[in-house]
Amino acid sequence: MTDSTNKASAAKTPSHNVYHVRNREGGEGIWTRIGSAWPHADGKGFNVQIETVPLDGRITLRVPSEKAE
């Protein structure tokens, strides 16, 4: 494969998962996956696709892990 083919196939798979995180009193936050993110070709930013917009809490991007979510 050429370098451009590797970049094209990598671009199809998101580099990060997007989560909505809400804090709970006295406990861990509640993490809900709401989308995905792909890096720009120049490496200076991301395209983020989300399925919902949270009204509270925070949005966190994380590298996907091998563990089931």
N, C-alpha and C positions, 0 to 999 in steps of 0.2 A: 504494500500500500504506500501511496505517496503521503507526504506530510499534510497536504491539503485534504486528502481523503480522511486522514486521522482526525483532523480538526472538525470536519463536517460531521463525522459520526459521533464525536464527543459532544458536539453542540446539541445533538438530539437528546442526550441524557442530561438532566439538570445536575448542576454541581452542588446545589444546596436545596434543602427542604425549608419551607417557610412555615412558621408556627405562630399561633396566637397564644400568648402566655398570660394567664390571669392568676394573680396572687390569692392565696387563701389565708385566712387568719390562723396562725399557729401551725401551718402545714406547708408542704411543697406546693409550687404552682401547678396549675392545670394547663397542660400543653395540648393544643389541638392543631393538627396539620391543616393548613389552609392554602397551600400552594407550593410553587417551585421557583427556582432562580437559575439562570444561565449566565455565565460570564460573557462580557463583550469580547470581541476578537482582539482588541488592543489591550485587554487585561485591566482596564481602568474603571470598570463599572459592571453592573448586572442588569439584565432584563428580569423583572419579577412578575410572575403571573399568579394572582391570588383569586380564590373562588369566593371569598367573602371579605368584608371590611369590618374589623372589630371596632366596637365603640369604646372599649376600655382595655386596660392591660397594655401589653406591648407586642410588637412583632419581632421575632427572632429568626435569623437565618442560621442553619446548621448544616454541616457536611453530613450527607447520609451515612448511617452506620450499617453494619451487617446485621445488627440485632433487629428483630421484628418490632415494629412500632405499635 
